[in-house]
């Protein structure tokens, strides 16, 4: 698995480039598949079946990138509001040594970024979404225990 470090590029810039390349490649593989299909007997046509498999893999990658691009927010520089696509550092239960840094986003983004992922649908994600640096939020863990998270840092990086 390859991870891509976060950068200050325009939102989704690299992903859009990768998507463009995958779409170009998909067109080529689709044309190859049609050529192999014209060869006749599809039951014994290994080249055709390889093309179909390649096309399915490309379609999966394209769908994954589309899903990630759907959740990227345009940045408002200087804004410290936690939103989907933010890299957030939180401190738990007022303990300066108990901190976590993560990207608030979809799990599909995990292989695209070099930080951990926190789902916006998780209890922590729901608690901090829309908060700002310095805000303290209390949420309930799946065990029933309450936990306090203080937003220490929020950066709007883009990949």
Z-matrix of the N, CA and C atoms (Angstrom, degrees):
N
C 1 1.441
C 2 1.520 1 108.72
N 3 1.313 2 117.06 1 133.61
C 4 1.454 3 122.82 2 179.44
C 5 1.514 4 109.03 3 -104.95
N 6 1.338 5 117.10 4 132.96
C 7 1.450 6 119.92 5 174.82
C 8 1.510 7 108.72 6 -108.25
N 9 1.308 8 115.22 7 150.18
C 10 1.455 9 121.61 8 -179.40
C 11 1.518 10 107.46 9 -112.55
N 12 1.335 11 118.68 10 123.21
C 13 1.455 12 119.26 11 179.43
C 14 1.521 13 111.16 12 -64.85
N 15 1.335 14 115.06 13 151.33
C 16 1.451 15 119.69 14 179.30
C 17 1.517 16 109.78 15 -70.21
N 18 1.309 17 117.07 16 147.74
C 19 1.456 18 121.09 17 178.69
C 20 1.516 19 109.15 18 -138.41
N 21 1.318 20 116.21 19 178.44
C 22 1.459 21 120.60 20 -179.39
C 23 1.518 22 111.43 21 -102.16
N 24 1.312 23 116.88 22 26.40
C 25 1.458 24 120.38 23 177.82
C 26 1.519 25 109.81 24 -71.17
N 27 1.293 26 115.09 25 171.34
C 28 1.450 27 122.24 26 175.94
C 29 1.532 28 108.80 27 -59.03
N 30 1.367 29 118.00 28 146.53
C 31 1.454 30 120.88 29 -177.06
C 32 1.530 31 112.47 30 -51.55
N 33 1.300 32 116.31 31 125.13
C 34 1.453 33 121.11 32 175.11
C 35 1.501 34 115.47 33 71.36
N 36 1.322 35 119.47 34 9.21
C 37 1.461 36 122.08 35 -176.15
C 38 1.509 37 113.41 36 -54.81
N 39 1.324 38 116.55 37 -51.48
C 40 1.470 39 119.73 38 179.35
C 41 1.521 40 111.29 39 -66.04
N 42 1.327 41 115.63 40 -38.48
C 43 1.464 42 118.54 41 -179.91
C 44 1.522 43 110.81 42 -65.09
N 45 1.319 44 116.76 43 -39.45
C 46 1.461 45 119.70 44 178.58
C 47 1.524 46 110.91 45 -64.88
N 48 1.333 47 117.11 46 -37.28
C 49 1.467 48 120.44 47 176.30
C 50 1.521 49 110.22 48 -65.37
N 51 1.334 50 116.05 49 -44.48
C 52 1.461 51 120.11 50 179.29
C 53 1.528 52 109.94 51 -63.27
N 54 1.324 53 116.82 52 -41.37
C 55 1.460 54 121.29 53 178.56
C 56 1.525 55 110.73 54 -61.70
N 57 1.312 56 116.88 55 -43.00
C 58 1.460 57 121.32 56 178.62
C 59 1.529 58 110.90 57 -60.61
N 60 1.330 59 116.30 58 -44.33
C 61 1.466 60 120.81 59 179.07
C 62 1.530 61 110.73 60 -64.58
N 63 1.329 62 117.48 61 -42.40
C 64 1.467 63 120.51 62 179.11
C 65 1.527 64 111.24 63 -64.42
N 66 1.316 65 117.55 64 -38.59
C 67 1.472 66 120.68 65 178.11
C 68 1.526 67 110.95 66 -65.84
N 69 1.339 68 116.33 67 -39.60
C 70 1.464 69 120.33 68 176.96
C 71 1.528 70 109.49 69 -62.73
N 72 1.329 71 116.10 70 -45.95
C 73 1.459 72 121.32 71 179.60
C 74 1.528 73 110.83 72 -63.90
N 75 1.330 74 116.84 73 -37.16
C 76 1.459 75 120.62 74 179.25
C 77 1.527 76 110.53 75 -62.03
N 78 1.329 77 116.64 76 -39.70
C 79 1.466 78 121.07 77 178.20
C 80 1.525 79 110.52 78 -61.07
N 81 1.331 80 116.55 79 -42.87
C 82 1.470 81 120.89 80 178.85
C 83 1.526 82 111.31 81 -64.28
N 84 1.335 83 116.46 82 -46.87
C 85 1.469 84 120.34 83 -178.40
C 86 1.522 85 110.24 84 -65.40
N 87 1.322 86 117.15 85 -37.69
C 88 1.464 87 120.94 86 178.30
C 89 1.530 88 110.81 87 -63.05
N 90 1.330 89 116.36 88 -41.57
C 91 1.471 90 120.40 89 177.92
C 92 1.526 91 110.51 90 -64.68
N 93 1.337 92 116.64 91 -41.54
C 94 1.475 93 120.37 92 177.07
C 95 1.523 94 110.28 93 -60.83
N 96 1.343 95 116.22 94 -44.09
C 97 1.455 96 120.75 95 -179.08
C 98 1.529 97 110.60 96 -60.22
N 99 1.323 98 116.96 97 -42.73
C 100 1.465 99 120.15 98 179.30
C 101 1.526 100 110.54 99 -64.65
N 102 1.328 101 117.37 100 -37.76
C 103 1.465 102 120.90 101 176.72
C 104 1.519 103 111.44 102 -63.36
N 105 1.332 104 116.26 103 -43.49
C 106 1.470 105 120.41 104 178.72
C 107 1.528 106 110.89 105 -67.18
N 108 1.320 107 116.18 106 -32.11
C 109 1.459 108 120.63 107 -179.22
C 110 1.528 109 110.73 108 -66.43
N 111 1.325 110 116.34 109 -34.78
C 112 1.463 111 120.41 110 -179.22
C 113 1.531 112 112.14 111 -70.48
N 114 1.320 113 116.88 112 -11.62
C 115 1.469 114 120.53 113 -177.59
C 116 1.524 115 112.40 114 -72.10
N 117 1.324 116 116.81 115 -11.50
C 118 1.462 117 117.46 116 176.42
C 119 1.510 118 113.41 117 115.61
N 120 1.309 119 116.46 118 -131.90
C 121 1.461 120 125.93 119 -173.64
C 122 1.534 121 112.19 120 -46.28
N 123 1.332 122 116.24 121 107.22
C 124 1.467 123 120.59 122 -177.71
C 125 1.527 124 112.42 123 -77.36
N 126 1.331 125 117.49 124 -23.11
C 127 1.468 126 120.35 125 179.09
C 128 1.520 127 111.94 126 -63.77
N 129 1.310 128 117.71 127 -33.61
C 130 1.466 129 121.85 128 -177.35
C 131 1.533 130 112.16 129 -113.34
N 132 1.313 131 116.90 130 27.03
C 133 1.457 132 121.25 131 -176.22
C 134 1.534 133 109.18 132 -110.40
N 135 1.335 134 116.12 133 87.08
C 136 1.464 135 121.31 134 -177.35
C 137 1.525 136 112.53 135 -61.66
N 138 1.316 137 117.59 136 -37.97
C 139 1.465 138 120.71 137 -179.57
C 140 1.532 139 110.61 138 -61.97
N 141 1.321 140 116.19 139 -39.92
C 142 1.463 141 120.53 140 178.10
C 143 1.529 142 110.27 141 -63.10
N 144 1.328 143 117.03 142 -47.26
C 145 1.468 144 121.23 143 -178.26
C 146 1.529 145 111.71 144 -64.73
N 147 1.341 146 117.48 145 -36.17
C 148 1.470 147 120.73 146 175.02
C 149 1.522 148 110.38 147 -63.61
N 150 1.326 149 116.40 148 -41.52
C 151 1.468 150 120.59 149 178.72
C 152 1.526 151 111.21 150 -63.54
N 153 1.321 152 116.78 151 -40.40
C 154 1.466 153 120.71 152 178.31
C 155 1.529 154 109.69 153 -62.64
N 156 1.332 155 116.82 154 -44.48
C 157 1.467 156 121.40 155 178.90
C 158 1.526 157 110.82 156 -62.65
N 159 1.325 158 116.88 157 -43.51
C 160 1.468 159 121.18 158 178.16
C 161 1.528 160 110.85 159 -62.34
N 162 1.316 161 116.21 160 -41.25
C 163 1.463 162 121.32 161 -179.93
C 164 1.532 163 110.72 162 -64.46
N 165 1.322 164 116.68 163 -41.83
C 166 1.466 165 120.52 164 178.06
C 167 1.527 166 110.86 165 -63.13
N 168 1.335 167 117.42 166 -40.90
C 169 1.466 168 121.40 167 178.72
C 170 1.530 169 110.62 168 -64.14
N 171 1.327 170 116.72 169 -42.89
C 172 1.466 171 120.51 170 177.93
C 173 1.527 172 111.01 171 -63.64
N 174 1.326 173 116.66 172 -43.02
C 175 1.463 174 120.36 173 178.71
C 176 1.528 175 111.04 174 -60.60
N 177 1.324 176 116.63 175 -38.27
C 178 1.461 177 121.12 176 178.05
C 179 1.526 178 111.12 177 -64.61
N 180 1.335 179 116.91 178 -44.91
C 181 1.463 180 120.85 179 178.55
C 182 1.527 181 110.85 180 -64.01
N 183 1.313 182 116.83 181 -41.91
C 184 1.464 183 121.32 182 179.70
C 185 1.529 184 110.19 183 -62.91
N 186 1.321 185 117.21 184 -43.79
C 187 1.466 186 121.06 185 179.15
C 188 1.527 187 111.00 186 -63.51
N 189 1.336 188 116.84 187 -39.50
C 190 1.468 189 121.24 188 179.80
C 191 1.527 190 110.33 189 -63.39
N 192 1.319 191 117.01 190 -43.71
C 193 1.466 192 120.39 191 -179.87
C 194 1.527 193 110.59 192 -67.88
N 195 1.332 194 117.13 193 -39.62
C 196 1.469 195 119.64 194 176.11
C 197 1.528 196 110.12 195 -59.09
N 198 1.344 197 117.43 196 -41.93
C 199 1.466 198 121.36 197 179.75
C 200 1.525 199 111.14 198 -61.95
N 201 1.325 200 116.87 199 -41.00
C 202 1.464 201 120.86 200 179.49
C 203 1.523 202 110.17 201 -68.14
N 204 1.320 203 117.57 202 -43.59
C 205 1.464 204 120.78 203 -178.69
C 206 1.526 205 112.13 204 -63.85
N 207 1.319 206 117.03 205 -27.12
C 208 1.459 207 120.21 206 179.76
C 209 1.518 208 112.53 207 -67.05
N 210 1.346 209 117.83 208 -25.80
C 211 1.463 210 119.95 209 -175.69
C 212 1.518 211 113.49 210 -101.24
N 213 1.324 212 118.04 211 1.56
C 214 1.460 213 120.06 212 179.60
C 215 1.521 214 109.11 213 -78.90
N 216 1.322 215 115.49 214 124.92
C 217 1.462 216 121.20 215 176.42
C 218 1.518 217 109.42 216 -91.31
N 219 1.315 218 116.60 217 144.17
C 220 1.459 219 120.60 218 172.95
C 221 1.522 220 107.35 219 -69.60
N 222 1.335 221 118.09 220 138.78
C 223 1.454 222 119.56 221 -176.56
C 224 1.523 223 112.79 222 -77.88
N 225 1.313 224 114.83 223 150.87
C 226 1.451 225 122.44 224 169.22
C 227 1.516 226 103.65 225 -120.89
N 228 1.331 227 116.93 226 91.17
C 229 1.451 228 121.72 227 -172.27
C 230 1.519 229 110.40 228 -53.80
N 231 1.334 230 115.39 229 137.94
C 232 1.444 231 121.17 230 -178.07
C 233 1.514 232 112.18 231 90.09
N 234 1.301 233 117.42 232 -10.29
C 235 1.454 234 122.64 233 179.78
C 236 1.520 235 108.70 234 -84.40
N 237 1.342 236 117.02 235 125.68
C 238 1.465 237 119.59 236 -179.19
C 239 1.524 238 111.83 237 -105.43
N 240 1.328 239 116.68 238 25.07
C 241 1.457 240 121.48 239 178.30
C 242 1.524 241 109.82 240 -81.17
N 243 1.331 242 115.84 241 131.85
C 244 1.462 243 121.20 242 179.09
C 245 1.521 244 108.45 243 -73.60
N 246 1.325 245 115.49 244 126.50
C 247 1.461 246 120.82 245 177.29
C 248 1.527 247 108.21 246 -145.33
N 249 1.298 248 116.26 247 170.89
C 250 1.457 249 120.29 248 179.02
C 251 1.519 250 108.15 249 -60.76
N 252 1.319 251 115.85 250 129.60
C 253 1.455 252 121.73 251 -177.09
C 254 1.517 253 112.93 252 101.82
N 255 1.345 254 117.40 253 -7.30
C 256 1.467 255 121.27 254 179.13
C 257 1.521 256 110.47 255 -81.95
N 258 1.331 257 115.66 256 144.68
C 259 1.462 258 120.86 257 169.09
C 260 1.523 259 105.16 258 -96.15
N 261 1.326 260 115.44 259 118.28
C 262 1.456 261 121.95 260 -170.31
C 263 1.526 262 110.31 261 -118.17
N 264 1.331 263 115.56 262 141.02
C 265 1.463 264 121.35 263 170.42
C 266 1.519 265 106.50 264 -114.31
N 267 1.331 266 115.94 265 126.17
C 268 1.460 267 120.68 266 178.11
C 269 1.518 268 109.79 267 -122.13
N 270 1.324 269 114.20 268 153.42
C 271 1.462 270 122.31 269 176.25
C 272 1.524 271 106.26 270 -114.41
N 273 1.323 272 116.43 271 132.66
C 274 1.455 273 120.55 272 -176.14
C 275 1.522 274 111.39 273 -98.97
N 276 1.328 275 115.68 274 134.95
C 277 1.465 276 124.01 275 173.38
C 278 1.519 277 113.49 276 48.05
N 279 1.325 278 117.44 277 42.50
C 280 1.473 279 124.70 278 175.95
C 281 1.522 280 113.00 279 58.70
N 282 1.315 281 118.15 280 23.82
C 283 1.466 282 122.85 281 179.48
C 284 1.530 283 108.19 282 -102.48
N 285 1.340 284 116.51 283 109.59
C 286 1.470 285 121.26 284 -176.89
C 287 1.529 286 112.88 285 -61.94
N 288 1.332 287 116.73 286 -17.57
C 289 1.463 288 120.22 287 -179.16
C 290 1.526 289 112.24 288 -95.58
N 291 1.314 290 116.93 289 -9.51
C 292 1.470 291 121.26 290 -179.32
C 293 1.525 292 108.26 291 -105.84
N 294 1.332 293 114.69 292 85.43
C 295 1.460 294 121.37 293 -177.53
C 296 1.523 295 110.05 294 -124.96
N 297 1.320 296 114.86 295 155.98
C 298 1.465 297 120.73 296 175.29
C 299 1.522 298 108.07 297 -138.68
N 300 1.327 299 115.68 298 142.75
C 301 1.468 300 122.42 299 176.49
C 302 1.525 301 107.02 300 -121.64
N 303 1.315 302 116.41 301 128.84
C 304 1.459 303 120.22 302 -175.92
C 305 1.517 304 110.56 303 -156.35
N 306 1.316 305 115.08 304 164.36
C 307 1.458 306 122.26 305 172.78
C 308 1.515 307 107.17 306 -95.22
N 309 1.307 308 117.17 307 128.65
C 310 1.455 309 121.05 308 176.36
C 311 1.522 310 107.31 309 -84.53
N 312 1.319 311 116.44 310 106.54
C 313 1.459 312 119.58 311 -175.76
C 314 1.512 313 112.51 312 -176.13
N 315 1.311 314 115.11 313 -168.73
C 316 1.462 315 122.46 314 -177.20
C 317 1.522 316 111.02 315 -78.38
N 318 1.323 317 116.31 316 147.32
C 319 1.465 318 120.72 317 179.47
C 320 1.518 319 112.06 318 -62.89
N 321 1.337 320 117.75 319 -21.78
C 322 1.459 321 120.86 320 177.26
C 323 1.524 322 111.20 321 -63.71
N 324 1.339 323 116.56 322 -20.12
C 325 1.455 324 121.12 323 -178.60
C 326 1.521 325 112.25 324 -79.12
N 327 1.322 326 118.20 325 -12.34
C 328 1.464 327 121.10 326 -172.89
C 329 1.514 328 113.11 327 -54.82
N 330 1.321 329 117.72 328 -43.30
C 331 1.463 330 118.80 329 -178.45
C 332 1.520 331 112.46 330 -79.63
N 333 1.318 332 117.06 331 -2.22
C 334 1.456 333 120.45 332 -179.43
C 335 1.526 334 113.15 333 -100.83
N 336 1.325 335 117.48 334 -15.16
C 337 1.463 336 120.74 335 -176.86
C 338 1.516 337 110.47 336 -127.94
N 339 1.329 338 115.75 337 161.48
C 340 1.459 339 121.29 338 -176.03
C 341 1.526 340 112.45 339 -101.02
N 342 1.324 341 118.39 340 27.46
C 343 1.459 342 122.30 341 175.12
C 344 1.523 343 108.45 342 -132.37
N 345 1.328 344 115.44 343 165.71
C 346 1.463 345 119.92 344 176.78
C 347 1.528 346 109.35 345 -67.80
N 348 1.319 347 116.19 346 163.54
C 349 1.461 348 122.13 347 -179.20
C 350 1.523 349 109.14 348 -116.32
N 351 1.316 350 116.45 349 139.20
C 352 1.464 351 122.41 350 171.00
C 353 1.527 352 106.33 351 -120.97
N 354 1.303 353 116.81 352 124.08
C 355 1.460 354 120.71 353 -179.49
C 356 1.528 355 110.13 354 -70.52
N 357 1.331 356 117.47 355 137.74
C 358 1.461 357 119.42 356 175.92
C 359 1.530 358 112.03 357 -67.12
N 360 1.336 359 116.84 358 -12.24
C 361 1.460 360 120.89 359 178.22
C 362 1.522 361 112.96 360 -91.15
N 363 1.340 362 117.34 361 -8.74
C 364 1.462 363 120.89 362 178.61
C 365 1.528 364 109.21 363 -73.03
N 366 1.339 365 118.15 364 162.49
C 367 1.468 366 119.30 365 177.48
C 368 1.531 367 112.72 366 -55.76
N 369 1.345 368 117.47 367 -43.61
C 370 1.460 369 120.44 368 178.37
C 371 1.524 370 110.54 369 -65.56
N 372 1.322 371 117.09 370 -46.03
C 373 1.460 372 121.13 371 -179.91
C 374 1.519 373 112.28 372 -58.95
N 375 1.330 374 116.62 373 -44.37
C 376 1.462 375 120.73 374 178.82
C 377 1.524 376 111.07 375 -64.32
N 378 1.340 377 116.14 376 -37.17
C 379 1.467 378 120.20 377 -177.72
C 380 1.524 379 112.06 378 -67.44
N 381 1.322 380 117.78 379 -41.40
C 382 1.471 381 119.43 380 -173.47
C 383 1.523 382 114.10 381 -93.41
N 384 1.323 383 118.07 382 -15.46
C 385 1.466 384 120.66 383 -179.74
C 386 1.531 385 109.62 384 -59.43
N 387 1.320 386 116.51 385 123.17
C 388 1.460 387 121.29 386 -179.43
C 389 1.518 388 114.17 387 91.13
N 390 1.330 389 117.28 388 -7.76
C 391 1.467 390 119.86 389 178.21
C 392 1.526 391 109.43 390 -82.33
N 393 1.329 392 116.24 391 174.25
C 394 1.463 393 121.21 392 -178.91
C 395 1.523 394 109.32 393 -127.58
N 396 1.327 395 116.13 394 167.80
C 397 1.462 396 121.00 395 178.17
C 398 1.528 397 108.17 396 -55.49
N 399 1.334 398 115.07 397 131.13
C 400 1.464 399 121.49 398 -178.96
C 401 1.514 400 113.21 399 97.25
N 402 1.328 401 117.47 400 -18.69
C 403 1.463 402 120.32 401 179.34
C 404 1.519 403 110.39 402 -70.88
N 405 1.322 404 114.71 403 142.60
C 406 1.461 405 121.78 404 177.87
C 407 1.525 406 107.22 405 -114.39
N 408 1.312 407 116.05 406 129.22
C 409 1.463 408 121.02 407 -178.91
C 410 1.523 409 109.46 408 -127.53
N 411 1.317 410 115.86 409 139.64
C 412 1.457 411 121.53 410 176.60
C 413 1.521 412 107.87 411 -108.15
N 414 1.319 413 115.10 412 137.62
C 415 1.463 414 120.24 413 179.24
C 416 1.517 415 108.45 414 -142.28
N 417 1.323 416 115.92 415 164.45
C 418 1.461 417 121.45 416 -177.37
C 419 1.519 418 109.29 417 -103.40
N 420 1.334 419 115.40 418 127.85
C 421 1.463 420 121.53 419 177.06
C 422 1.525 421 109.65 420 -75.20
N 423 1.321 422 118.67 421 161.00
C 424 1.469 423 120.84 422 177.97
C 425 1.533 424 112.92 423 -57.21
N 426 1.334 425 116.91 424 -23.04
C 427 1.471 426 120.81 425 178.91
C 428 1.517 427 111.97 426 -78.74
N 429 1.345 428 117.40 427 -8.78
C 430 1.452 429 121.66 428 -178.61
C 431 1.524 430 112.93 429 98.31
N 432 1.308 431 117.75 430 -11.67
C 433 1.466 432 123.09 431 -179.74
C 434 1.528 433 109.29 432 -76.52
N 435 1.337 434 115.78 433 141.31
C 436 1.460 435 120.10 434 175.80
C 437 1.513 436 109.90 435 -85.81
N 438 1.310 437 115.79 436 145.67
C 439 1.461 438 121.99 437 179.69
C 440 1.527 439 107.53 438 -136.12
N 441 1.321 440 115.53 439 144.18
C 442 1.461 441 120.64 440 177.96
C 443 1.519 442 108.79 441 -108.99
N 444 1.304 443 116.20 442 133.26
C 445 1.461 444 121.63 443 177.11
C 446 1.524 445 108.11 444 -123.59
N 447 1.325 446 115.58 445 129.14
C 448 1.455 447 121.60 446 176.34
C 449 1.523 448 108.10 447 -109.84
N 450 1.320 449 116.88 448 127.28
C 451 1.464 450 120.91 449 178.90
C 452 1.529 451 107.78 450 -75.55
N 453 1.334 452 115.95 451 115.66
C 454 1.457 453 122.70 452 -177.44
C 455 1.526 454 110.81 453 -94.51
N 456 1.333 455 116.38 454 -36.50
C 457 1.461 456 120.73 455 -177.49
C 458 1.523 457 108.69 456 -151.63
N 459 1.308 458 115.91 457 147.33
C 460 1.462 459 121.48 458 177.80
C 461 1.521 460 107.69 459 -146.15
N 462 1.325 461 115.73 460 118.29
C 463 1.458 462 121.49 461 -178.04
C 464 1.522 463 108.49 462 -125.04
N 465 1.296 464 115.57 463 136.67
C 466 1.465 465 120.37 464 179.72
C 467 1.518 466 108.67 465 -98.81
N 468 1.341 467 115.80 466 85.14
C 469 1.460 468 121.98 467 176.44
C 470 1.520 469 108.67 468 -89.46
N 471 1.307 470 114.88 469 161.65
C 472 1.465 471 120.31 470 177.94
C 473 1.511 472 108.81 471 -137.28
N 474 1.307 473 116.09 472 148.73
C 475 1.457 474 120.00 473 -178.23
C 476 1.493 475 110.41 474 -116.63
